[in-house]
């Protein structure tokens, strides 16, 4: 290659070294920074909420046995209901994350990935659709 265009290996640089160089440079790209921010906006609050909910379950099981042993109906008590709700919460968070990622993370991640693998900026098709709609 005689000319070094954006994304093409510079003269004497291997394709792997070029990809590594572009990957490292991408860490300071505003789109990558925004992608990481969007991920943190979901992950940290959701993790804190789930851990608080789980600790409530554990602490109540250890220190509020009278409350946890209250029978709600049949053989189902508060402790069993809390335990089952842990599973419901886990699946609920997974579903919420999948929806959030599909809407807020994946489009930007694909754009960044395409640019890294092809070496050129890919047009944001979603942005063009939204502008025209």
VOZA-650590 format. One record per residue: residue number from 0; z, x, y of N, C-alpha, C in turn. Coordinates in Angstrom, 3 decimals, padded with zeros to 6 digits. Atoms other than C-alpha are relative to their C-alpha. Example, Ala and Ser with C-alpha at 12.3 -4.5 7.8 and 13.67 -1.06 7.14 Angstrom:
// residues 2
{marfi 0; n_c3 000.000; n_c1 000.890; n_c2 -001.190; ca_c3 007.800; ca_c1 012.300; ca_c2 -004.500; c_c3 000.000; c_c1 000.900; c_c2 001.200}
{marfi 1; n_c3 -000.060; n_c1 -000.820; n_c2 -001.190; ca_c3 007.140; ca_c1 013.670; ca_c2 -001.060; c_c3 000.730; c_c1 -000.770; c_c2 001.090}
END
This chain:
// residues 133
{marfi 0; n_c3 000.000; n_c1 000.831; n_c2 -001.169; ca_c3 000.000; ca_c1 000.000; ca_c2 000.000; c_c3 000.000; c_c1 000.879; c_c2 001.237}
{marfi 1; n_c3 000.116; n_c1 -000.837; n_c2 -001.187; ca_c3 -001.008; ca_c1 001.417; ca_c2 003.297; c_c3 000.800; c_c1 -000.517; c_c2 001.171}
{marfi 2; n_c3 -000.796; n_c1 000.541; n_c2 -001.097; ca_c3 000.803; ca_c1 -000.952; ca_c2 005.634; c_c3 001.258; c_c1 -000.629; c_c2 -000.551}
{marfi 3; n_c3 -001.268; n_c1 000.585; n_c2 000.427; ca_c3 004.400; ca_c1 -002.033; ca_c2 005.412; c_c3 000.218; c_c1 -001.301; c_c2 000.757}
{marfi 4; n_c3 -000.234; n_c1 001.300; n_c2 -000.617; ca_c3 004.526; ca_c1 -005.738; ca_c2 006.127; c_c3 001.386; c_c1 -000.486; c_c2 -000.391}
{marfi 5; n_c3 -001.317; n_c1 000.533; n_c2 000.290; ca_c3 007.652; ca_c1 -007.812; ca_c2 006.076; c_c3 000.079; c_c1 -000.365; c_c2 -001.473}
{marfi 6; n_c3 -000.208; n_c1 000.321; n_c2 001.393; ca_c3 008.945; ca_c1 -007.948; ca_c2 002.545; c_c3 -000.749; c_c1 000.903; c_c2 -000.959}
{marfi 7; n_c3 000.690; n_c1 -000.897; n_c2 000.907; ca_c3 006.525; ca_c1 -005.429; ca_c2 001.129; c_c3 000.713; c_c1 001.345; c_c2 000.029}
{marfi 8; n_c3 -000.701; n_c1 -001.273; n_c2 000.037; ca_c3 007.968; ca_c1 -002.113; ca_c2 -000.003; c_c3 -000.599; c_c1 000.987; c_c2 000.992}
{marfi 9; n_c3 000.472; n_c1 -001.039; n_c2 -000.907; ca_c3 007.782; ca_c1 000.607; ca_c2 002.576; c_c3 -000.621; c_c1 001.108; c_c2 -000.830}
{marfi 10; n_c3 000.718; n_c1 -001.050; n_c2 000.702; ca_c3 005.638; ca_c1 003.581; ca_c2 001.671; c_c3 000.979; c_c1 000.853; c_c2 -000.824}
{marfi 11; n_c3 -000.817; n_c1 -000.820; n_c2 000.887; ca_c3 007.201; ca_c1 005.351; ca_c2 -001.324; c_c3 001.258; c_c1 -000.697; c_c2 -000.495}
{marfi 12; n_c3 -001.199; n_c1 000.715; n_c2 000.416; ca_c3 009.893; ca_c1 002.695; ca_c2 -001.863; c_c3 -000.334; c_c1 -000.893; c_c2 -001.194}
{marfi 13; n_c3 000.250; n_c1 000.832; n_c2 001.174; ca_c3 010.136; ca_c1 000.997; ca_c2 -005.250; c_c3 000.278; c_c1 -001.459; c_c2 000.344}
{marfi 14; n_c3 -000.208; n_c1 001.432; n_c2 -000.230; ca_c3 010.073; ca_c1 -002.786; ca_c2 -005.482; c_c3 001.478; c_c1 -000.356; c_c2 -000.131}
{marfi 15; n_c3 -001.437; n_c1 000.267; n_c2 000.181; ca_c3 013.660; ca_c1 -002.771; ca_c2 -006.730; c_c3 000.806; c_c1 000.472; c_c2 001.209}
{marfi 16; n_c3 -000.691; n_c1 -000.516; n_c2 -001.186; ca_c3 014.834; ca_c1 -000.618; ca_c2 -003.827; c_c3 -000.284; c_c1 -000.877; c_c2 001.204}
{marfi 17; n_c3 000.359; n_c1 000.894; n_c2 -001.101; ca_c3 012.969; ca_c1 -002.877; ca_c2 -001.408; c_c3 000.797; c_c1 -001.306; c_c2 -000.094}
{marfi 18; n_c3 -000.755; n_c1 001.230; n_c2 000.193; ca_c3 014.612; ca_c1 -005.976; ca_c2 -002.896; c_c3 001.473; c_c1 000.220; c_c2 000.338}
{marfi 19; n_c3 -001.395; n_c1 -000.321; n_c2 -000.311; ca_c3 018.027; ca_c1 -004.314; ca_c2 -002.671; c_c3 000.201; c_c1 000.135; c_c2 001.508}
{marfi 20; n_c3 -000.092; n_c1 -000.180; n_c2 -001.451; ca_c3 017.411; ca_c1 -003.337; ca_c2 000.949; c_c3 -000.047; c_c1 -001.360; c_c2 000.700}
{marfi 21; n_c3 000.111; n_c1 001.319; n_c2 -000.614; ca_c3 016.327; ca_c1 -006.889; ca_c2 001.848; c_c3 001.214; c_c1 -000.872; c_c2 -000.315}
{marfi 22; n_c3 -001.190; n_c1 000.770; n_c2 000.377; ca_c3 019.282; ca_c1 -008.385; ca_c2 -000.055; c_c3 001.199; c_c1 000.386; c_c2 000.845}
{marfi 23; n_c3 -001.103; n_c1 -000.473; n_c2 -000.835; ca_c3 021.756; ca_c1 -006.240; ca_c2 001.833; c_c3 -000.194; c_c1 -000.472; c_c2 001.441}
{marfi 24; n_c3 000.289; n_c1 000.444; n_c2 -001.366; ca_c3 020.056; ca_c1 -007.094; ca_c2 005.129; c_c3 000.237; c_c1 -001.498; c_c2 000.147}
{marfi 25; n_c3 -000.166; n_c1 001.454; n_c2 -000.052; ca_c3 020.265; ca_c1 -010.804; ca_c2 004.259; c_c3 001.449; c_c1 -000.394; c_c2 000.267}
{marfi 26; n_c3 -001.414; n_c1 000.325; n_c2 -000.214; ca_c3 024.079; ca_c1 -010.669; ca_c2 004.410; c_c3 000.323; c_c1 -000.263; c_c2 001.462}
{marfi 27; n_c3 -000.257; n_c1 000.233; n_c2 -001.421; ca_c3 023.909; ca_c1 -010.593; ca_c2 008.204; c_c3 -000.951; c_c1 -001.041; c_c2 000.593}
{marfi 28; n_c3 000.925; n_c1 001.037; n_c2 -000.465; ca_c3 021.145; ca_c1 -013.215; ca_c2 008.451; c_c3 000.799; c_c1 -001.262; c_c2 000.352}
{marfi 29; n_c3 -000.745; n_c1 001.203; n_c2 -000.410; ca_c3 022.403; ca_c1 -016.292; ca_c2 010.351; c_c3 -000.072; c_c1 -001.147; c_c2 -001.021}
{marfi 30; n_c3 000.110; n_c1 001.054; n_c2 001.016; ca_c3 021.109; ca_c1 -018.601; ca_c2 007.595; c_c3 000.951; c_c1 000.250; c_c2 -001.158}
{marfi 31; n_c3 -000.909; n_c1 -000.333; n_c2 001.090; ca_c3 023.111; ca_c1 -016.756; ca_c2 004.939; c_c3 001.448; c_c1 -000.214; c_c2 000.435}
{marfi 32; n_c3 -001.345; n_c1 000.210; n_c2 -000.550; ca_c3 026.208; ca_c1 -016.798; ca_c2 007.147; c_c3 000.305; c_c1 -001.498; c_c2 000.038}
{marfi 33; n_c3 -000.176; n_c1 001.453; n_c2 -000.031; ca_c3 025.711; ca_c1 -020.549; ca_c2 007.627; c_c3 000.172; c_c1 -000.566; c_c2 -001.402}
{marfi 34; n_c3 -000.132; n_c1 000.444; n_c2 001.389; ca_c3 025.286; ca_c1 -021.044; ca_c2 003.865; c_c3 001.415; c_c1 000.260; c_c2 -000.507}
{marfi 35; n_c3 -001.368; n_c1 -000.320; n_c2 000.418; ca_c3 028.586; ca_c1 -019.280; ca_c2 003.218; c_c3 001.021; c_c1 -000.886; c_c2 000.708}
{marfi 36; n_c3 -000.906; n_c1 000.869; n_c2 -000.745; ca_c3 030.281; ca_c1 -021.319; ca_c2 005.948; c_c3 000.010; c_c1 -001.406; c_c2 -000.604}
{marfi 37; n_c3 000.101; n_c1 001.334; n_c2 000.602; ca_c3 029.010; ca_c1 -024.579; ca_c2 004.429; c_c3 000.725; c_c1 -000.058; c_c2 -001.336}
{marfi 38; n_c3 -000.693; n_c1 -000.050; n_c2 001.282; ca_c3 030.322; ca_c1 -023.531; ca_c2 001.019; c_c3 001.510; c_c1 -000.020; c_c2 000.207}
{marfi 39; n_c3 -001.443; n_c1 -000.049; n_c2 -000.272; ca_c3 033.759; ca_c1 -022.674; ca_c2 002.419; c_c3 000.531; c_c1 -001.325; c_c2 000.529}
{marfi 40; n_c3 -000.427; n_c1 001.279; n_c2 -000.556; ca_c3 033.926; ca_c1 -025.974; ca_c2 004.319; c_c3 000.302; c_c1 -001.002; c_c2 -001.112}
{marfi 41; n_c3 -000.269; n_c1 000.912; n_c2 001.120; ca_c3 033.804; ca_c1 -027.804; ca_c2 000.986; c_c3 001.069; c_c1 000.567; c_c2 -000.931}
{marfi 42; n_c3 -000.822; n_c1 -000.572; n_c2 001.063; ca_c3 035.536; ca_c1 -025.416; ca_c2 -001.398; c_c3 001.481; c_c1 000.100; c_c2 000.370}
{marfi 43; n_c3 -001.404; n_c1 -000.224; n_c2 -000.334; ca_c3 038.731; ca_c1 -024.549; ca_c2 000.469; c_c3 000.801; c_c1 -001.295; c_c2 000.156}
{marfi 44; n_c3 -000.788; n_c1 001.242; n_c2 -000.088; ca_c3 039.868; ca_c1 -028.054; ca_c2 001.492; c_c3 000.104; c_c1 -000.738; c_c2 -001.335}
{marfi 45; n_c3 -000.026; n_c1 000.710; n_c2 001.278; ca_c3 038.916; ca_c1 -029.530; ca_c2 -001.870; c_c3 000.921; c_c1 000.701; c_c2 -000.996}
{marfi 46; n_c3 -000.895; n_c1 -000.748; n_c2 000.886; ca_c3 040.712; ca_c1 -026.764; ca_c2 -003.761; c_c3 001.457; c_c1 -000.209; c_c2 000.392}
{marfi 47; n_c3 -001.372; n_c1 000.212; n_c2 -000.472; ca_c3 043.823; ca_c1 -027.155; ca_c2 -001.608; c_c3 000.477; c_c1 -001.405; c_c2 -000.368}
{marfi 48; n_c3 -000.377; n_c1 001.377; n_c2 000.328; ca_c3 043.827; ca_c1 -030.932; ca_c2 -002.108; c_c3 000.259; c_c1 -000.151; c_c2 -001.493}
{marfi 49; n_c3 -000.199; n_c1 000.128; n_c2 001.439; ca_c3 043.416; ca_c1 -030.626; ca_c2 -005.868; c_c3 001.253; c_c1 000.739; c_c2 -000.454}
{marfi 50; n_c3 -001.207; n_c1 -000.734; n_c2 000.390; ca_c3 046.113; ca_c1 -027.964; ca_c2 -006.178; c_c3 001.267; c_c1 -000.745; c_c2 000.426}
{marfi 51; n_c3 -001.150; n_c1 000.791; n_c2 -000.445; ca_c3 048.507; ca_c1 -030.106; ca_c2 -004.134; c_c3 000.234; c_c1 -001.183; c_c2 -000.943}
{marfi 52; n_c3 -000.078; n_c1 001.132; n_c2 000.922; ca_c3 047.742; ca_c1 -033.084; ca_c2 -006.375; c_c3 000.533; c_c1 000.457; c_c2 -001.362}
{marfi 53; n_c3 -000.457; n_c1 -000.520; n_c2 001.281; ca_c3 048.244; ca_c1 -030.965; ca_c2 -009.518; c_c3 001.471; c_c1 000.407; c_c2 000.062}
{marfi 54; n_c3 -001.405; n_c1 -000.402; n_c2 -000.137; ca_c3 051.515; ca_c1 -029.486; ca_c2 -008.237; c_c3 000.914; c_c1 -001.220; c_c2 000.100}
{marfi 55; n_c3 -000.776; n_c1 001.237; n_c2 -000.039; ca_c3 052.757; ca_c1 -032.993; ca_c2 -007.439; c_c3 000.241; c_c1 -000.510; c_c2 -001.413}
{marfi 56; n_c3 -000.106; n_c1 000.435; n_c2 001.394; ca_c3 052.068; ca_c1 -033.936; ca_c2 -011.062; c_c3 000.997; c_c1 000.863; c_c2 -000.768}
{marfi 57; n_c3 -000.891; n_c1 -000.911; n_c2 000.729; ca_c3 053.841; ca_c1 -030.851; ca_c2 -012.407; c_c3 001.448; c_c1 -000.152; c_c2 000.482}
{marfi 58; n_c3 -001.365; n_c1 000.104; n_c2 -000.547; ca_c3 056.836; ca_c1 -031.119; ca_c2 -010.074; c_c3 000.647; c_c1 -001.339; c_c2 -000.343}
{marfi 59; n_c3 -000.563; n_c1 001.304; n_c2 000.369; ca_c3 057.277; ca_c1 -034.821; ca_c2 -010.725; c_c3 000.319; c_c1 -000.051; c_c2 -001.486}
{marfi 60; n_c3 -000.288; n_c1 -000.034; n_c2 001.434; ca_c3 057.066; ca_c1 -034.186; ca_c2 -014.461; c_c3 001.275; c_c1 000.775; c_c2 -000.280}
{marfi 61; n_c3 -001.187; n_c1 -000.828; n_c2 000.209; ca_c3 059.801; ca_c1 -031.558; ca_c2 -014.134; c_c3 001.252; c_c1 -000.591; c_c2 000.635}
{marfi 62; n_c3 -001.190; n_c1 000.380; n_c2 -000.759; ca_c3 062.105; ca_c1 -033.099; ca_c2 -011.534; c_c3 000.151; c_c1 -001.497; c_c2 000.256}
{marfi 63; n_c3 -000.095; n_c1 001.444; n_c2 -000.224; ca_c3 061.372; ca_c1 -036.826; ca_c2 -011.330; c_c3 -000.327; c_c1 -000.736; c_c2 -001.301}
{marfi 64; n_c3 000.267; n_c1 000.592; n_c2 001.319; ca_c3 061.471; ca_c1 -037.774; ca_c2 -014.974; c_c3 000.219; c_c1 -001.508; c_c2 -000.023}
{marfi 65; n_c3 -000.247; n_c1 001.444; n_c2 -000.036; ca_c3 062.902; ca_c1 -041.183; ca_c2 -014.171; c_c3 -001.216; c_c1 -000.752; c_c2 000.542}
{marfi 66; n_c3 001.192; n_c1 000.635; n_c2 -000.574; ca_c3 059.881; ca_c1 -042.016; ca_c2 -012.014; c_c3 -001.159; c_c1 000.093; c_c2 -000.977}
{marfi 67; n_c3 001.140; n_c1 -000.202; n_c2 000.902; ca_c3 057.398; ca_c1 -040.552; ca_c2 -014.473; c_c3 000.123; c_c1 -000.822; c_c2 -001.281}
{marfi 68; n_c3 -000.176; n_c1 000.755; n_c2 001.239; ca_c3 058.912; ca_c1 -042.525; ca_c2 -017.369; c_c3 -000.075; c_c1 -001.513; c_c2 000.209}
{marfi 69; n_c3 000.139; n_c1 001.441; n_c2 -000.253; ca_c3 058.422; ca_c1 -045.912; ca_c2 -015.694; c_c3 -001.221; c_c1 -000.514; c_c2 -000.763}
{marfi 70; n_c3 001.085; n_c1 000.595; n_c2 000.786; ca_c3 056.343; ca_c1 -048.045; ca_c2 -018.040; c_c3 -000.782; c_c1 -000.956; c_c2 000.897}
{marfi 71; n_c3 000.867; n_c1 000.848; n_c2 -000.817; ca_c3 053.391; ca_c1 -049.641; ca_c2 -016.271; c_c3 -000.474; c_c1 -001.217; c_c2 -000.782}
{marfi 72; n_c3 000.398; n_c1 001.072; n_c2 000.915; ca_c3 052.041; ca_c1 -051.680; ca_c2 -019.181; c_c3 -000.127; c_c1 000.605; c_c2 -001.389}
{marfi 73; n_c3 000.080; n_c1 -000.484; n_c2 001.383; ca_c3 052.183; ca_c1 -051.363; ca_c2 -022.956; c_c3 000.755; c_c1 001.305; c_c2 -000.178}
{marfi 74; n_c3 -000.586; n_c1 -001.323; n_c2 000.186; ca_c3 052.823; ca_c1 -047.719; ca_c2 -023.810; c_c3 -000.438; c_c1 000.975; c_c2 001.095}
{marfi 75; n_c3 000.509; n_c1 -000.841; n_c2 -001.092; ca_c3 051.337; ca_c1 -046.415; ca_c2 -020.550; c_c3 001.070; c_c1 000.105; c_c2 001.085}
{marfi 76; n_c3 -000.973; n_c1 -000.218; n_c2 -001.066; ca_c3 053.803; ca_c1 -044.847; ca_c2 -018.145; c_c3 -000.648; c_c1 000.774; c_c2 001.147}
{marfi 77; n_c3 000.523; n_c1 -000.677; n_c2 -001.184; ca_c3 053.400; ca_c1 -043.147; ca_c2 -014.760; c_c3 -000.492; c_c1 001.406; c_c2 -000.358}
{marfi 78; n_c3 000.398; n_c1 -001.362; n_c2 000.382; ca_c3 053.219; ca_c1 -039.671; ca_c2 -016.363; c_c3 -001.372; c_c1 000.010; c_c2 -000.670}
{marfi 79; n_c3 001.295; n_c1 000.069; n_c2 000.673; ca_c3 050.336; ca_c1 -040.668; ca_c2 -018.609; c_c3 -001.101; c_c1 -000.339; c_c2 001.002}
{marfi 80; n_c3 000.986; n_c1 000.354; n_c2 -001.014; ca_c3 048.527; ca_c1 -042.284; ca_c2 -015.695; c_c3 -000.333; c_c1 001.202; c_c2 000.889}
{marfi 81; n_c3 000.237; n_c1 -001.200; n_c2 -000.803; ca_c3 048.988; ca_c1 -039.136; ca_c2 -013.554; c_c3 -000.842; c_c1 001.014; c_c2 -000.772}
{marfi 82; n_c3 000.756; n_c1 -000.946; n_c2 000.823; ca_c3 047.701; ca_c1 -036.985; ca_c2 -016.425; c_c3 -001.459; c_c1 -000.396; c_c2 -000.121}
{marfi 83; n_c3 001.380; n_c1 000.474; n_c2 000.104; ca_c3 044.606; ca_c1 -039.127; ca_c2 -016.883; c_c3 -000.718; c_c1 000.102; c_c2 001.343}
{marfi 84; n_c3 000.612; n_c1 -000.112; n_c2 -001.319; ca_c3 044.003; ca_c1 -039.163; ca_c2 -013.142; c_c3 -000.368; c_c1 001.438; c_c2 000.342}
{marfi 85; n_c3 000.404; n_c1 -001.396; n_c2 -000.192; ca_c3 043.875; ca_c1 -035.353; ca_c2 -013.245; c_c3 -001.442; c_c1 000.200; c_c2 -000.482}
{marfi 86; n_c3 001.369; n_c1 -000.097; n_c2 000.515; ca_c3 040.742; ca_c1 -035.649; ca_c2 -015.378; c_c3 -000.982; c_c1 -000.742; c_c2 000.909}
{marfi 87; n_c3 000.860; n_c1 000.783; n_c2 -000.892; ca_c3 039.290; ca_c1 -038.359; ca_c2 -013.139; c_c3 -000.263; c_c1 000.786; c_c2 001.279}
{marfi 88; n_c3 000.141; n_c1 -000.788; n_c2 -001.223; ca_c3 039.938; ca_c1 -036.177; ca_c2 -010.096; c_c3 -000.939; c_c1 001.185; c_c2 -000.221}
{marfi 89; n_c3 000.857; n_c1 -001.155; n_c2 000.300; ca_c3 038.289; ca_c1 -033.172; ca_c2 -011.738; c_c3 -001.477; c_c1 -000.412; c_c2 -000.043}
{marfi 90; n_c3 001.389; n_c1 000.469; n_c2 000.069; ca_c3 035.124; ca_c1 -035.119; ca_c2 -012.563; c_c3 -000.470; c_c1 -000.505; c_c2 001.361}
{marfi 91; n_c3 000.359; n_c1 000.474; n_c2 -001.332; ca_c3 035.171; ca_c1 -036.746; ca_c2 -009.126; c_c3 -000.363; c_c1 001.148; c_c2 000.925}
{marfi 92; n_c3 000.294; n_c1 -001.163; n_c2 -000.829; ca_c3 035.302; ca_c1 -033.381; ca_c2 -007.404; c_c3 -001.322; c_c1 000.636; c_c2 -000.422}
{marfi 93; n_c3 001.266; n_c1 -000.574; n_c2 000.478; ca_c3 032.471; ca_c1 -032.099; ca_c2 -009.602; c_c3 -001.191; c_c1 -000.825; c_c2 000.486}
{marfi 94; n_c3 001.086; n_c1 000.866; n_c2 -000.473; ca_c3 030.324; ca_c1 -035.102; ca_c2 -008.673; c_c3 -000.187; c_c1 000.156; c_c2 001.507}
{marfi 95; n_c3 000.093; n_c1 -000.196; n_c2 -001.452; ca_c3 031.149; ca_c1 -034.740; ca_c2 -004.969; c_c3 -000.641; c_c1 001.336; c_c2 000.338}
{marfi 96; n_c3 000.578; n_c1 -001.312; n_c2 -000.271; ca_c3 030.312; ca_c1 -031.040; ca_c2 -005.103; c_c3 -001.500; c_c1 000.009; c_c2 -000.285}
{marfi 97; n_c3 001.427; n_c1 000.029; n_c2 000.338; ca_c3 026.981; ca_c1 -031.660; ca_c2 -006.828; c_c3 -000.791; c_c1 -000.708; c_c2 001.090}
{marfi 98; n_c3 000.687; n_c1 000.724; n_c2 -001.082; ca_c3 026.025; ca_c1 -034.197; ca_c2 -004.154; c_c3 -000.018; c_c1 000.829; c_c2 001.281}
{marfi 99; n_c3 -000.090; n_c1 -000.813; n_c2 -001.210; ca_c3 027.235; ca_c1 -031.942; ca_c2 -001.337; c_c3 -000.945; c_c1 001.197; c_c2 -000.084}
{marfi 100; n_c3 000.861; n_c1 -001.172; n_c2 000.174; ca_c3 025.436; ca_c1 -028.905; ca_c2 -002.744; c_c3 -001.475; c_c1 -000.390; c_c2 000.085}
{marfi 101; n_c3 001.395; n_c1 000.443; n_c2 -000.046; ca_c3 022.206; ca_c1 -030.828; ca_c2 -003.235; c_c3 -000.470; c_c1 -000.325; c_c2 001.406}
{marfi 102; n_c3 000.355; n_c1 000.419; n_c2 -001.357; ca_c3 022.294; ca_c1 -032.062; ca_c2 000.325; c_c3 000.157; c_c1 001.127; c_c2 001.021}
{marfi 103; n_c3 -000.331; n_c1 -000.950; n_c2 -001.053; ca_c3 023.851; ca_c1 -029.164; ca_c2 002.289; c_c3 -000.187; c_c1 001.467; c_c2 -000.378}
{marfi 104; n_c3 000.076; n_c1 -001.408; n_c2 000.414; ca_c3 023.617; ca_c1 -025.964; ca_c2 000.207; c_c3 -001.341; c_c1 000.381; c_c2 -000.604}
{marfi 105; n_c3 001.193; n_c1 -000.371; n_c2 000.750; ca_c3 020.609; ca_c1 -025.999; ca_c2 -002.082; c_c3 -001.252; c_c1 000.208; c_c2 000.852}
{marfi 106; n_c3 001.221; n_c1 -000.236; n_c2 -000.792; ca_c3 017.844; ca_c1 -026.431; ca_c2 000.525; c_c3 000.026; c_c1 001.351; c_c2 000.728}
{marfi 107; n_c3 -000.112; n_c1 -001.272; n_c2 -000.714; ca_c3 019.116; ca_c1 -023.478; ca_c2 002.562; c_c3 -000.015; c_c1 001.172; c_c2 -000.979}
{marfi 108; n_c3 -000.017; n_c1 -001.060; n_c2 001.005; ca_c3 019.790; ca_c1 -021.401; ca_c2 -000.557; c_c3 -001.402; c_c1 000.256; c_c2 -000.556}
{marfi 109; n_c3 001.373; n_c1 -000.164; n_c2 000.493; ca_c3 016.256; ca_c1 -022.041; ca_c2 -001.825; c_c3 -000.876; c_c1 000.713; c_c2 001.024}
{marfi 110; n_c3 000.768; n_c1 -000.647; n_c2 -001.064; ca_c3 014.806; ca_c1 -021.025; ca_c2 001.523; c_c3 000.309; c_c1 001.501; c_c2 000.028}
{marfi 111; n_c3 -000.398; n_c1 -001.416; n_c2 000.004; ca_c3 016.777; ca_c1 -017.768; ca_c2 001.468; c_c3 -000.508; c_c1 000.696; c_c2 -001.257}
{marfi 112; n_c3 000.474; n_c1 -000.577; n_c2 001.266; ca_c3 015.922; ca_c1 -017.151; ca_c2 -002.195; c_c3 -001.500; c_c1 000.256; c_c2 000.037}
{marfi 113; n_c3 001.457; n_c1 -000.155; n_c2 -000.079; ca_c3 012.219; ca_c1 -017.730; ca_c2 -001.593; c_c3 -000.383; c_c1 001.175; c_c2 000.893}
{marfi 114; n_c3 000.306; n_c1 -001.104; n_c2 -000.894; ca_c3 012.233; ca_c1 -015.315; ca_c2 001.305; c_c3 000.320; c_c1 001.342; c_c2 -000.667}
{marfi 115; n_c3 -000.357; n_c1 -001.256; n_c2 000.663; ca_c3 013.999; ca_c1 -012.660; ca_c2 -000.756; c_c3 -000.968; c_c1 000.353; c_c2 -001.121}
{marfi 116; n_c3 000.857; n_c1 -000.300; n_c2 001.150; ca_c3 011.765; ca_c1 -012.992; ca_c2 -003.795; c_c3 -001.462; c_c1 000.193; c_c2 000.367}
{marfi 117; n_c3 001.404; n_c1 -000.161; n_c2 -000.386; ca_c3 008.434; ca_c1 -013.366; ca_c2 -002.019; c_c3 -000.165; c_c1 000.985; c_c2 001.146}
{marfi 118; n_c3 000.060; n_c1 -000.952; n_c2 -001.102; ca_c3 009.284; ca_c1 -011.219; ca_c2 000.966; c_c3 -000.481; c_c1 -000.587; c_c2 001.302}
{marfi 119; n_c3 000.426; n_c1 000.624; n_c2 -001.256; ca_c3 008.186; ca_c1 -013.754; ca_c2 003.570; c_c3 000.791; c_c1 -001.273; c_c2 000.208}
{marfi 120; n_c3 -000.753; n_c1 001.207; n_c2 -000.326; ca_c3 009.871; ca_c1 -016.604; ca_c2 005.344; c_c3 -000.782; c_c1 -001.221; c_c2 -000.449}
{marfi 121; n_c3 000.631; n_c1 001.227; n_c2 000.462; ca_c3 009.130; ca_c1 -019.937; ca_c2 003.705; c_c3 000.220; c_c1 -001.084; c_c2 001.041}
{marfi 122; n_c3 -000.191; n_c1 001.077; n_c2 -000.973; ca_c3 008.548; ca_c1 -022.926; ca_c2 005.967; c_c3 001.025; c_c1 -000.995; c_c2 -000.518}
{marfi 123; n_c3 -001.021; n_c1 000.974; n_c2 000.366; ca_c3 011.383; ca_c1 -025.410; ca_c2 005.974; c_c3 -000.646; c_c1 -001.377; c_c2 -000.063}
{marfi 124; n_c3 000.705; n_c1 001.267; n_c2 000.189; ca_c3 009.618; ca_c1 -028.459; ca_c2 004.531; c_c3 000.903; c_c1 -001.174; c_c2 000.343}
{marfi 125; n_c3 -000.921; n_c1 001.086; n_c2 -000.286; ca_c3 012.738; ca_c1 -030.629; ca_c2 004.817; c_c3 000.150; c_c1 -000.212; c_c2 001.497}
{marfi 126; n_c3 -000.134; n_c1 000.113; n_c2 -001.445; ca_c3 013.064; ca_c1 -029.859; ca_c2 008.533; c_c3 -001.218; c_c1 -000.670; c_c2 000.608}
{marfi 127; n_c3 001.225; n_c1 000.601; n_c2 -000.517; ca_c3 009.444; ca_c1 -030.826; ca_c2 009.121; c_c3 -000.035; c_c1 -001.493; c_c2 -000.321}
{marfi 128; n_c3 -000.026; n_c1 001.407; n_c2 000.382; ca_c3 009.924; ca_c1 -034.112; ca_c2 007.232; c_c3 000.946; c_c1 -000.777; c_c2 000.908}
{marfi 129; n_c3 -000.986; n_c1 000.669; n_c2 -000.831; ca_c3 013.048; ca_c1 -034.964; ca_c2 009.222; c_c3 -000.490; c_c1 -000.145; c_c2 001.434}
{marfi 130; n_c3 000.496; n_c1 000.049; n_c2 -001.371; ca_c3 011.339; ca_c1 -034.173; ca_c2 012.540; c_c3 -001.061; c_c1 -001.089; c_c2 000.145}
{marfi 131; n_c3 001.060; n_c1 000.996; n_c2 -000.058; ca_c3 008.423; ca_c1 -036.447; ca_c2 011.687; c_c3 000.485; c_c1 -001.401; c_c2 -000.299}
{marfi 132; n_c3 -000.512; n_c1 001.327; n_c2 000.393; ca_c3 010.574; ca_c1 -039.297; ca_c2 010.347; c_c3 000.694; c_c1 -000.711; c_c2 001.131}
END
